[in-house]
Amino acid sequence: MNSFREIIGRGLKSILVLALCVSASFAQQSQGSGRGTLRGQIVDDFGAAIVGATVIVTDASGAEKTVTTNGEGVYSVSNLAPGKYTVRAATAGFAPYENADVDVAAGRRDPLDIKLSVTLGVQDEVTVASQAPVSTDPENNAGAVVLRGSDIEALPDDPDDLADALQALAGPSAGPNGGQLYIDGFTGGRLPPRDSIREIRINSNPFSAEFDRLGFGRIEILTRPGTDKFRGQTFFNFGDESLNSRNPLAPNRAPYQRRQYGGNLSGPIISKKASFFFDFQRRDEDDNSLINATILDSGLNAVPFSLAVLTPQKRTTFSPRLDYQLNQNNTLVGRYSYTRGNNLGEGIGNFNLLSRAYNSSNTEHTFQLTETAILNQRVVNETRFQMIRENRAEESDNSVPAINVLDAFTGGGPTTGFSSNPESRYELQNYTSLLLTNHSFKAGARLRHVSIDDISPDNFAGTFTFGGGFAPQLDANNQVVLGTNGQPVLTTITSIERYRRTLLFQQQGLTATQIRALGGGATQFSIAGGDPLASVSQSDLGLFAQDDWRVRPDFTVSAGLRYETQNNIESNFNFAPRVSFAFSPGGGGGQRSQTVIRGGFGVFYERFAESLTLQANRFNGINQQQFIVTDPTVLDLAVFTPGGVSNVPTVASLTGFAIPQTVRTVADNIQSPYTIQSTIGVERQLPFNLTLSVNFINTRTLHLLRSRNINAPLPGTFTPGVSGSGVRPFGDVGNIYQVESSGRLNQQQLFFFVRNQLSRNVSFNAGYFFSKANSDSEGAGAFPSNSYDLSTEYGRSFLDQRHRFILSGNFTAPWNVRFRPFLVASSGLPFNITTGRDTNGDGLFTERPALATDLTKPGVVVTPYGAFDPNPIPGQSTIARNYGNGPSLFAVNMNVSKTFGFGKVNGNAPAASAVPQGDGGGPPGGGRGGRGGGPGGGGFGGGGGRGGGGGFGGDGGSENRYNVTFSIEGQNILNSTNLSTPNGNLSSSRFGQSLSTASAFGGGRGGGGGGGNQAAGNRRIELQMRFSF
């Protein structure tokens, strides 16, 4: 097993050697290859850089190359034959530029800086010019999402809703863990405030070797740099229950209010050399959690209980960024981010009652530093460093045991105690890019390290669990019903019925044996003790190299190789090849093709999470002791009353009883999960500015993680409720929950995307996703129903959402009123149906029923999903995993805004914008080198990669110095009832019921009603006022 020092040492050596040797050798490349490069910066009348402008370079034969300006307003067109060219530049809100007399010489990098002037008279012409055609350029896949300017303004302000919206745009998850979020090229960070985001790229270059995780679903966020002129804005958002509709699952319209305010300021520090950007945001939210449970009233009758509870939340974040040009070829960018959150009343909701509440706080410090060096006209080197310090703390009284009546209610104490989770994360990257005649080469290394010291006295007071079962039927007077043969009639009872019988018969003074014979008594007791502190450190290293080769003007091939390794597990041969192509039939000889065919293949590895090693370190039987007790002689020591439980066994007493512990381990032969993904797609430029992208994706994951009790009783040897029953392969040493990599997943997806820019006032985008996924595990936290027969686990994956449709648009009505709809429709998600019992002695409630063949058999449960037999005979087949299917979803979200401008622009001030567009100011830099090509993937908005013109629609620019924007944002404006996945426990009185509503953007799931917290209202309306200058 690789040690921490070995990984760190190997990583630092690799990065140093790569940075010095590769960069030094590239620096010696000949400057005179017979080709030339055209490079420059595009600015407005006041010197502010223009981001995302389209530059088209046309030679004498009519062949074109199209690029867009980067975050500093810089463009670069390489591999140009010597001669004369026509250069055109355009972006929305500015007059187009054209120069038909530009000379390019061999072996030179000719500068051509361009100034664009603001105008309102040529908007329609600009729209046509910026409508980039489909292209074989690896950075211009038509299926990618690229959001800038007003595209981003159309997204929600709230960071949680923003995350849901971005996930909806990315489409259904490809692979078991989906994509990954990158902030300015770094992993592991928090989503920044919307107003500090300059650009969002989704599903761009899905087979790039630069990234470790799957490209479909990958979200890259670039934050705003400083500007050469002072710009700023401030805003205030307000939401209240009086504007919302009642949650359909709540008894009344819950009290709710949200106040969110903030702003940003950017400008120069040293003219043309250093600039800054600073943003601040505060959210005060009087939110709600909705309890939907079944409890016992004073007469011990099971009754539904629904209550919306106020759970205030506060979140503060601020982030300064500094851009500094060290010299002509070196740029330094530094960014610091601080986030502080406080939540009161966490732990409440769904089945969790008020007594489960605890308070939490979270503090995060993030520091990022990026240095970009232009070594020569062909070579760019970029070094990045990130440090994150985060701590989550929880406060509660964990001296009171918890009572978990499965899928009915959970009461008692919150069990968390005073816990904290300080962690430090470090990330170092070095990437070098080389541009040759027909090749774009990139290589680099990434080293990450994390250390965690986790203090968690969780469940130190213990938890009693009541499950369903098979018991005598009772009449209205709680007397046993006898059959014609004089024997008790047996029936299936729910978990709340078992709890009711326990309280009732203990009050009547029956013995523990009598209570169990009548279907009472706790099913399980768990408790932990020992040292609450557990630590872990983990490092991983990734190396990659890739080449984008333009074989012909109409054919590009990209190939790359990535290698990854980490400590804590032995999995060293993690080589991940990637290859892709793009072919444009009829696109050679200076002709512009309307069709591009893309395909790709790649291998992607998942890192073994440090949290799993931390769990094994904690529950190794020495640091902390964990007991899961099912022995009736121990369980029946406890005395239950409506007010709680007494005479609770302690860790010391269980040790004295020689009760075996439950330990958690990691398999010695654990492997890193990896995904093999292939895709084929077609992109087509259609009439009326329509662009169509169709992609088929095949995904196969091997070594998928799962957990399994490797010391569960052998089949047929365990009898529920019988002390000491069950023959275990490792002897009577207790449960051994082991994480292993024996799972698999197969997934097929078909994506259709259409985007259209009818005019500067009307645009729309639509995407349809078909997905089919099967697996035999849902991840490291998933246990099989039978630890000795995994063949029954292969079935529908929780990713198996067959249909999803997304539609968005940007429509500017008369008087410049802007409408931005966002529609989401999807079919239901699968959910698992279980018996709610532990009949095989593995300590888990994962058993699945069989389909009933005899409806008269005692215990058969008839539901809308079918008739189930929770007591299958040996050898009888049980239902497949994720047998149930949840409700569909339909939601229409809308943003309506109107901007009022005043104050004319003078020579000393830039024009304001409702959505600042001229962010790119500050020093020009080399930017990032080209990345590997690949097919256009799941995408939804703009024109792919750095290609221009896509997204939701035109910008929100204005010629006024000051702007005030009023907007209304509505989620689920049609007030559709969208329920989360239902509860699948047959032993619950709430089986088949959804306990919460789903997010208005389609996010959220979870058995028993998991999903987005919409307790504050089914339809939510928020008002906003924004001032910019």
N, C-alpha and C positions, 0 to 999 in steps of 0.2 A: 504494500500500500504506500502510495506516495506521501511523503511527509510534507508538512507546511513549508519547511525551509527549502526542500527540493523544488517545490512548485514555485516559490518566490524567486529562488536563485535562477531556475531555468527561465522563468518569465522575464526577469530583468536582463539576463544575458541575451535572450532572443530579441527583445525590443532594442537593446543597445546595438547589437550586431546588425540587425535589420536597418536601423536608422542610419548607422555610420556607413556600413559597406554598400548597401543598396543605393543610398543617397549619393555617396561619393562616386560610385561608378556611373550613376546616371548623370552626374554633373559633368562628366567627361564626354558625354555624347556629342557627336559632331553637330555643329550649328547649321551646317549647309547640306541639307538632305535633298535639295532640289525643290522643296515645297516651302510655302510661307504660311504665316499666321497673322490673322487680323484680330486685334484686341483693343478694347477701350472701355470707357465708363459712360453710362447714360444718366444725365442729370436733368433737373427742371430749371426754370429760369433763375432760381435762387440757389442753385448748387446742390440741392438735395438729391441723393441718388434715387433712381426709379427702379424698383424691384419688379421682376416679372415681365419686363418689356420684351416684345418679340423682335428679333433681328433676323432678317432674311438676306442672305448673300447670294447673288446670281451671277454666274459667269456668262461668257459670250454665247455659249451654246444653249443657254436657258436653264442649265442645271442649278438647283437651289440647295442651300444648306440653311437650316433654321435652328436658331438657339434662342434662349431667353437669358436675361440678366439675372445674376445671383443676388444674394442678400446685400451686397455692397453696390449693386447696380452695374457690375462688371460683366461683360460678355467676352467670349473668345471663340474664334472659328479657326481651326487648324487644318492642316493638310490641303492647303489651297495651291493649285498650280499657278506659276507666275502669270500675270496678265491683268487685264482690267475687269473690274467687278462693279455691279450695281448693288448698293447697300440700302436697305429700307429698314426703318425702325418704327414701331407703333405700340401704343398701349392706350387703353380706354381713358378718355379725359384729356388727351393731348393731341396736338396736330401731328400727323405722320411726318416722318423724315425720309428723304430719298436723295441719294448721291450716286449718279451714274458714272462717275469718273474717279474710281478708287483704284489705285495701283497696288498690286501685291508683288513683292520681289522674293526670289528664292533665298531661303535661309535667314529671312528676317521676320521679326515680329513687329508689324507696322501698327502704330497707335492710331486709333480713330475715335476720339471722344465726341459724343453727340449730346446736344442740348435740345430738349423737347419743350415746346411752349403749351401752356394750358389753353384749351379752346373748347367751346361747346358746339361748334358748327359742323364738326366732321365726325360725330360720334358713330353714325352708321357706317361710314367708311372705315373707321378704326376697327369696328367689330369684324368686318370682312377680312381686314388685313391680319388681325390677330387670330383668326380661325385657322390654326395650324392643321395641315392635312395629316393623315395617318403616315407613320414613318417607321423605318427599320432602325432608327436611332435607339440604342439601348436605354437611353434616358427618357424616351418619349412613348412609352407603351400607353395606348389609348384607354386601357381599362383601369388605369390608376386614378386615384382621387388626389387632386391637388387643390387645396383651398387657400385663398389669399384674400386680403381686403374685405370686401363686403360678404364674400363667401363665409368667412369666419364670423362676421357680425351676425349672420343668420343663425348661428349656433347658440345654444343656451348659455347664459351667464353662470349659472350654478355649476360648480365643478363636477358634482355627481351626475347631473343631467347631461353635461357636456361629454362626460365619459360614455354614457349610454348612447348618445347621439353618434359619437365617433365609432363605437362598436357596431351600431346599426349601419353606418355607411360602409364599414369594412366588410359587411356581409357575414354569413354564418361561419363559425369557426372551422378552419381547415386543420385537422389534426387534433389530438387530445387536449392540448393546452392553447391552441390558437396562436395568434401573433403576439408581438411584444411592443411595449411603448418605449420610444427613444426620445429623450429631451436633449436637443442640441448634440445628438450623437451618443449620448450616455444612456445607460440602462439604470433601472432601479429608482428613478426619480418620481416625484409627484407631478400630476398634471398642473401646469401653471395656470394662472388666471387667463381667461379668454383674451382680454385686452392686451396681454403681454406676448401674445402669439403672433408671429409674422407669417408663418406658413405651416400648413399641415399636409403631409404626404401619406397616403394610405395605399397599400398594396403595390408600391413602386418597386420595380426590379425584384420580383419574387425569388429569383435564383441567384442573387448576388452572393458571392462567397464572403463578403464583408460581414454579413450578419449570421449569427449562429442559429437563430430561430426561423420558423417558417415565414416566408414572405407574404403569403396570403393572410391578411389580418394584421400585418405589421403597420404600426402608426408611428410616423416620424414627425416630431414637432420642433420647429425652429422658432426661437424667441426673437423679439424685436431688438435690433441694435439701436444705438443712438443716431441722432440726425445732425446735419450741419446747421440747422436753424432750430430755434426753440419751438417745440410743439407740446401739446398736452391735452388732457381731457379729464373730466371727472364725471361721476355718474351716481345715481341713487335708484335702487330698485325697491319696490314695495309690493308685498303680497299679504292678503288677509283672508280669514275664513268667509267674510262677507262676499268675497269675489268668487269663491269656490263652490262647487256642488258637494253634497254629502257623499262620503264613501258608502257604496251600497252595502258593505258589510258592517258598517258602524251604526249604532242605535241613533245617533244624532250627528249634526254637523259640528265637528270638534273645534274647539278654540285653536286658532293658528294665526301666526303672523311672522313674516320674514322681512328683515331690513338688511339690505346689502348695499354697501357703498364703497367707493374707492376711486382711483384715478391713476394717471401716469404722467410723467414729464420726461422729455428728452431734449437734448441740445448739445452744443459743442462745449468742450472744455478748453481745447487748443484748436483753433481753426484748422481744418483739413488734416488734423493729426490725432485728436482724441475727442471722443464724444461719450455721452452717458445716456442710459435709459433707466428710469426708476418707476416701479409700480407698487401700489398699495391697495389692499382689499380687505374688507371686514364684512363678515356675515353673522348676524344675530338672528337666530331662528327659534321660534317657539313651536317646535315640531310636536308630533304625536306618534305614539306607538299604539297599535290596536291589538287588544287582547281578545282572542276568540277561543274560548275554552269551554269545557264541560266540567262543572264542579258539583259538589254535594251541598244541598241547602241544610237548614237546621234539622229537617226531618229525615236527613240522609237520602234524599231523592236527587237523582242526577238531573241537573238543569243546565241549560246553556248560559254562558256568561260572556257578555261582550262589553268592552269598555275602552274608550280612547283616553290615553293617559298623556299628559303634557310632559315632553322630554326636551327641555331647552338645549340648544347647541350653539356654540360660539366658535368662530374660526377667523383667525387673523393671519395674513400673509403679506410680506413685502419682499421685494427683490430688486437690488441695484445691479446694473450691468455697465461695464466699462469696455469700450473699444479703443485700442491705442495702436497707432502705426509706429513701430519702432524705427523703421527705415523704409525705403522704397519696396523692399521685398519681404519684409517681416511684419506680421500683424499679431497683436496679442488681444485676446478677449477674456475678460474675467467676469464671472457672475456669481452672486451670492443670493441664496433664497432662505427665508425664514418662514416657518409655518407653525402655528400654535392652535390646537383645537381642544375644546372642553365640552364634554357631553354629560348631561345629568340624566339619570334614569335609564341607563343602558341595561340590557338584559331583559327588558320587558317587551312583551308582544307575542302574538300567536298564542301558544299554550302557556307561556311564562307569566305568572301572576305578579302582582305588585311587590310581594316580598322578595322577588328575585332581583330587584333593582340594585345597580351599583353605578358609581361615577367613574369616568375615565378622562384622561388627558393625554395629548400626544404633542410632542415637540420635535421638529425636524430642522436641522441646519444643513444646507447644501452649498458646497463651494465648487465651482467649475473654472478651469483655466484651459484655454486653447491657444496654441501658438501655430501660426501658418507661415511657412517659409517657401518663397518662390526661389528654388535653387538655380534655375535657368528657365528659358522659355518653354521647356518641355517637362520639367520636373517640379512637382510641388510636394512638400513634406508637411504633415500636420501631426502635432503632438497634443494630446488631451489628458487632463487629469481631473478626477472628480473625487470628492470626499463627502460622505453623508453621515451625519450623526443624528440618530433618532432614538427617542425613548417614549414608550407607551406605558402609562401607569394606570392601575385600577385600584379603587378603594371600596371596600365593603366589609361587612361583618360576616366572616365565614365560620363563626362558631355554631351556627344553626344548621343542622342537617337538611338536605334537600329531599323532597318527595316527588318522584317522577312517575306519574300515572300515565303510561305511554299514550301519547296523542290524545289525551284528555286535558290534563293540566300538569304543570310543574310548579310546586310551591316550596315552602321552606326557605332556607337561606340561599344567597347568591353563590356561595362556595368559592368565589374568586379570591377573597381576602385582599391583602395589600401586596400587589404584585407590580413588577416593573420589568421592562424589556429593553435595556440600553443596548444598542447595536451600532457598530461602526462599519461603513462600507467604503472601499477604495477601488478606484478604477483608473488604469493607465493604458492609453492607446497611442500607437504611432503608426501612421499610414503614409505611404509614399506613392505618388502617381507619376507615370511616365507616358507622354504622348509621342508616338512615332508616326510614320507616314500613314499606315492603315491599322495601327494598333493603339489601343489605350490599355496600358498595363497598370495594375495596382496591387500592392502587397502591404501587409501590416500585421500587427500583433496587438492583442488585448489581454491585459492581466487584471484580474479582479480578486479582491480579498474581503472577507467579512468575518467579524468576530462579534459574538453575542454572549452576554451574561444575563441569563434569564432567571428572575426570582418569581416563583409561582407556587404559592401554597394552595393550589386549586384542589378542592374536594378533600381538604384535611378534616372536615367535619363529617363527611360521608354522604352518600345518596342512596335512598331506598327506591327501588323500581318495582312497579306493579304492571304486569303484562296480562294479556288475555289468556284464556285456557278453555278446558273442557271440564264441566262441573255439573252437579245435580241441578235440575231445574227447580226453582222455588215459586210458590204461589204468592198471592197478594199478601198473605200473612207471614211470608218468609219461611214457610214450611216446605219440606221436600215433597215434590210431586212423584208419586209412585205409578209405575206402569201396571198393565194387567197381570204381569208376572210377579208383582210385588216388589220389584227392584226399582231403584231411583231412575227417573228419566234423565238422561244426560243431554246437555246442550252446550253450545259455545257461549261463553261469557266474555264481555268486554273488559278492558283494563279498569274502567271506572266501576264496573260491577264487582270485580275482585276487591277493589279498595273499599267499596261500600260494605261488602260482606265482612271484611276484616274489622272495620269500625263497629258494625252492628253486633257481631258475635263476641267481640272482646267486651263490649258494653254489657252483653248478656251473661258474661262470666264463663263462656265456654273455654275449654282447654285448647291449646295450640293444635293438638292433633285433631280435635273435633272441627276447629275452624278450617283447617286445611282440607279435611274430608268434605266440607261444604263449599269449597272453592275460594276460601279466603287465604290470607297470608301473603307477605311480600314475596315477589319472584326473585329478587336479586338485591344484594347490598354491595356497594363499592366504596372504598375509602383509600386515601393516600396519606403518606406520612414520611418523615425523615427530613433531609436537607432540601429546602425549597430552591436552592441555587443550582443551576446547571449551566454549563458553558459549552461553546462550540466555536471553532474557527475553521474556515474553509477558503481555499484558493482555487481558481481555475485559470487556465491559459488557453488562448485561441490564436492560431497562426493561419494566415490565408494568403493566397496569391491568385490573381485572375487576369485574364486578357480578353478584351473586346476586339475582335478582328473583323474589319470591314473587308470581306473577301471581294465583293463587288459593290457598286452603288446600291444594288437592290438586294444584297444578301449580307447579313452580319451574323457571326458566330461568336458566342461568349463561352469561355471555359474557365473554371476555377477549382481550387482545392482548398479545403479548410481542415485543420487538425485541431482537436481539443483534448484537454486532459484536466484532471482535478484530483485533489486529495480526498480522503475519507472513504473512497471506494477504489477497487482495482478495476479500472476500465480505461486502458491506455491507448488502444488502437482505434481511436475515434476519428477516422479519416472520412471526410464528407465531400465527395466530388459533386460539382455542379456544372451543367452544360445547358445551353439554350441557343436558339437561333431565331432570326427574323428574316422573312423573305417577302419581297414585294414584287409580285408578278408584273412584268411590263414596266418596272421602275428604273431600268437602266437607260443609258444613252441620253441623259438629260430629261427623260420623260417622268412625269409625276404620276405614280400609281395611286389608285383609289383603294387598294386592298393590301393588307399585310397579314401574312400567316406567321404565327409565332408558336414555338413549342419549347419545352424544357424538361429537364430531369434533374433531381437533386436529392441529396441525403442530408438530413438535419438531425442533430443530436440534442437531447434535453439533458441539462445538468441535474444531477442528483441533489435535491434541495438540502440545505444545511438544517432546515427544521426537522427533517427525518433523523439526522444524526443527533440533533439535540434531544429529540424524544427518546432515542435509544440510550443516550447518556443519562437521561433523567431516570427512566424506569428500568434500570439495569439490575434491580433487586438490592442495590447497595446504597446509592445516593438517595433515592426515594423508593419506598416500598408501596406497591399498589396491590390491593386485594379486591378480587371480584368473587363474592361468596354466593353460592346457591344452596348451601347445606341448610335444610329446614331447622336443624337443631340450633344453629346460630341465628338465623333470620327470626325465629320465633322468640328470641330474647327481647326484642323491641316491643314497646307498648305504644299503640297508635291512638290518638284522640283527634277530634276535629281541629284542635289547636296545634297539632304537630306530633312529634314522636319523642319518646324518652327511652332510657336504658339502651343507648346506642353503643354497639361494640366499638372499641378503640383499636388502633394499630397494635398497641401493646397486648391487648387481650386476644386479638386474633393470632398474634405470634405465639402466645401462650397456648392457644388451642391447636397449634401446629397446622393452622390453615395455610395452604400453599399460596405463594405470591403469584401475581401476574406480571410477567416481564415483557419488554418490547425489544426486539433485536432487528438487525439488518442482516440479510442473507450473505454468507461469505462469497457467494458467486454472483452478487448483484451486478448488473450491467446498466450502463446508461441507455435509456430508451432512445430509439432513433426512428425517424420517419422517412420513408421513401416516397417521393412525390413526383408525379409527372403530369404534364398538361399539354394541351393543344388548343390553339385559339385562332380566331379570325377577326380582324378589324377591318371595317369597311366605311369609307366616306360616302355618304348618301346625299341626294339632293336636299335642298332647303336647310343646309348647314347641319344635317343630322350625321352623327357618328355612331355606328353600331359596333359593339364588341361582344363576341361570344366565346366562352372558354369552358372546356371540359377539364376537370381536375380529378386525378385518381391519387388517393392517399392510403398508404399502408404503414402502420406503426408496429414495431416489434419491440420486445422487452418492455412492454407497458407495465408500469408498476401496479402492484396490488398488495394487500395485506392478507395474511392467512394464519389461523391458529394451528401451528404445526404440532401441538400437543393436545388437540381436541380428542375426546373419547372416540375410539374406533366405532365405525357404524354398527348399530345393533347392540352395543354394550351399555348404553346409557338409558336410564329410566328417569324422566323428570320427577322431582320431588322425593327421590329415594337417595338418602345420604350414602355417599361413597360409591355410587354406581358409576360405571364407565371405566374401560381399560384404555390407558393412555400410552402412546408409544415411548415416551421418555419417562414413564413412571409418574407417580403422584407428586409432581413438582409444580403443578398449576398450569395456567394458560401461558403459552408462549406465542405472542403476536409478532409475526415476522413480516418485514417488508421484503418483497422479492420482485423480480423482473420477469414474470412469466406470462404477461398478458399480451393481447394483440388487438388491433383495430383496423378495419377496412372501411374506406369512405369513398364515395363518388359524388361529385358535385358538378352542376351545370349552371353557369352564370350567363345572363343576358343583360347588356347595358346599352342604354340609348341616351345620348345627350344632345341637346339642341340649343342653339342661340339664334332665335328667330330675328331678334333685333336687339338694340341696346336696352329695350324696355321689357323684353319677354325672353325668358329662357326656362328650360326645364330639363330634368334628368330623371331617368327611371331605371330600375334594376329589378330583375326577377332572379331568384336563386332557388334551384332545386338541389336537395341534398339527401343522401341516403348513407347511414353509418351503422355499422355493427361492430361490437367489441365483446370481450369477456371480462372487462374491468373498467371502472370509471376513474382509476387513479390510486395513489398510495393509501388513501383512506378508505377504500372500498374493500369489503370482505365478501367472499362467496357464501352462498347458502349452505354449501357442504364443502368443508375443507379438503375432503378426499375425492371429490368428483367435480373437477373444473369444467368438464365437457358441457354441463348444463348451463354454464354461465354465458356462453356465446349467444348473443341476441342483439336487440336494438340498443344502440348507444344513446346516452342522454344528448348527444349531438344530432340525433336523427330527427331534425325538424325538416319536414319534406318541402315545404313551400314558404317562401318569404318574398314580399314585394315592397319596394320602397320608391316613393315618388317625391321629388322636391322641385321647387321652382322659385323664380324671382321675377315678380311682375310689378312694373312701375305704372301706376294709374295716373290719371290727370291730377294736376296739382302736386305732382311728385310724391304721391303717397305710395309706399312700397309694401307689397305683400310677399311674404316668404312662407309658403306652406311646406309642411314636412309630413308625409303620409307613410304609415307603416302598417302592413297587413301580413299576418303569418298564420300558418297552421299550428296546431298544438304540439307541445313537447311531450315526449314519453315519460312515464313515471313507473316506479317499481311497485308491485303489489306483494305484500308479505302477510304472514299469519299473525305477526306481532307476538310470537312465542319463541322460546329457546327450547327446542325439543331434542337437540343433538348434543347439548352440554358444552358448546364452545363459548358460552358467555355472551353470545350475540343474538340479536333478534332479526336475523336475516332470512329465515326460512320462508319459502314460497309455497302456496297451496297448489293443489291439483284441480283440474276442471272436474266438476261434479258429474258423475255418471248416474247417480241415483239421488234424486232430489229428496227422497224420504229418509236418507241416511242421517242420523243425528249429527248435528254440528254444521251441516251445509249452510253456507251463507249465499243468499241470492242478492245480486247487486245489478246496477245498470251495465256493468262491465262483464257480466256473466255470473254463473253459479259456480262457487268455489268450495272445494273440500279442504278445510285446513288440517284434516287428519288423514293424509294419504297413507295407504298401506305400503309396506316395503316393496320396492320395485315399481311402484306406480309413478308415472312421469308427472313432474310438476310443471307449472306454467313457465313460459320464458321470462327472462329478466326484462324489466321495463315493458310489461305486458299492457299496461294502461296508456291511454293517450289523453293529454290535457286539453283544455279549451283553446280555441283560436284567439287571435288578437287583431283588433282593428282600431287604429288611433289616428286622428288628424290633429297635427300641431300647427300653429300659425303665429307668425310675427308680423305685426303691422306697425309701420313707422312713418314719421313725417319729420323732415328736417327744415328748420328755419335758419337762414343765414343772414348775417349783417356785418357791416364793416368791410370796406374795400381793402384789397391787398395793396400795400405800398412797397417801396423798394427795400424796406428793412424787415419785412415779415413774409413768411410763407403763407400760402392759402391753407385754410383749415379744411378738415374733412370729417364727416361723421364717422368714417372709418379711416384713420390716417393711412395713406398709401405711400408716402415718401419716406418710409422708414429706413431705407437702406443707407443713409448718409454715413458719416464716419469714414474711416480710412478704407480705401480699396484693398482687397487682399486676394490671395490666390484662390480662395474657395476650396471646395472639395473636388478631388479628381473624379474622372468618370468611373461609374460602377458597372458591374457586369450586366449584360443584357438579359432579356427574358421576355416571356409572353406577358401581355397585359392581363392582369389578374382580376381578382375581385375588386372592383373599383366602382366608384359611383359618381364622381364629379368630373373634374377638369381633365385637361388634355394630357395627362400622364407625365410623370417625371418632371423635368423642367420645361416641358412644352407649355406654350402659353394658351391663354384664352379660355380654359375650361372653368369648371366650378359652377356655382349657382347663378351667376349672372354678372351684370356690370357693376362697377364700383360705385361707392357712395360719395364721390368727390364733389367738391363745391369750390367756386371761385371766391367765396367769402372768407374773410379773416376769422370770423367767429361763427360757430354753428351751435344750435340747440336742437336736439333730437328728442322727440317724444315717441315712445313705442309701447305697444301692448303685446305681451307674449302669452299665448294660451296653449296649454297642454291638454290633449284630448278634448278639443272644443266641442265635439259632437256628444260628449258625455257617454261614450260607449262603456259598457261594463266589461272590462278585461280582467279575467281572473287568473291567478297564478296556478301552477300545477297542483292537483288535488292531493289530499292525504291518502296514502296507499296502504295503511295498516288496517287489516280486516278486524282486528280486535279493538278498534277505536270506534266510538259512537259517531265520530266525525269522518268515517271512511268515505272517500269520494267527494269530499267537500274541499273547496278552496278557502283558505283562511285570510288571504290578502289579495290585493289587486296587483297587476303587473305594471311595469314602467310604461309610460306613454311612448317611449322609444323602443319598446320591445325587449328591454333587458330584464333580468331577474328571472329566477326559476326557483326550484327547490321543493321537495316533497312537503306536503302539509302546508303549503301556502307560502313558501319562500318567494322572494321577489322584491321589487322596488317598494319602498315605504310610501304608499299613497294614502296613508290615514288622514292626511290633512285635507284631502278632497279628491274626488274622482276626476272632475275637471278643475284645473288650476289656472288662475289668471294672475299675471304679474304686470305691474306698471313700472315704466322706467323713464327717467329723464337723464339726458347726457349733454354735457357742454364740452365743446372742443375748440381749440384755438391753434 
